[in-house]
């Protein structure tokens, strides 16, 4: 949960991962809320921690089912996104893709 980030994020944290389509429940973790909490944390401590979205299978459908849901590069805190192609069949196990916001990420 976003409010718990403060307990775990420190100067050694290289990133936070939010899952868009948890395998067992198909739920989306609150990506925008994670981003907002990391923004607050940076404002208070100076820690600039990037957010990675494991879009798993949800990344393929979220934009169509929930077009107003901000979970992607519309959130400035999101530095990278991955998606799992193998979950849709007719693809080799392990096929997936990763995207970065820009070269610096």
Helices and strands as residue ranges (DSSP letters): G 2-4, H 5-8, E 16-19, H 31-45, E 51-54, H 58-65, E 78-84, G 85-88, E 96-100
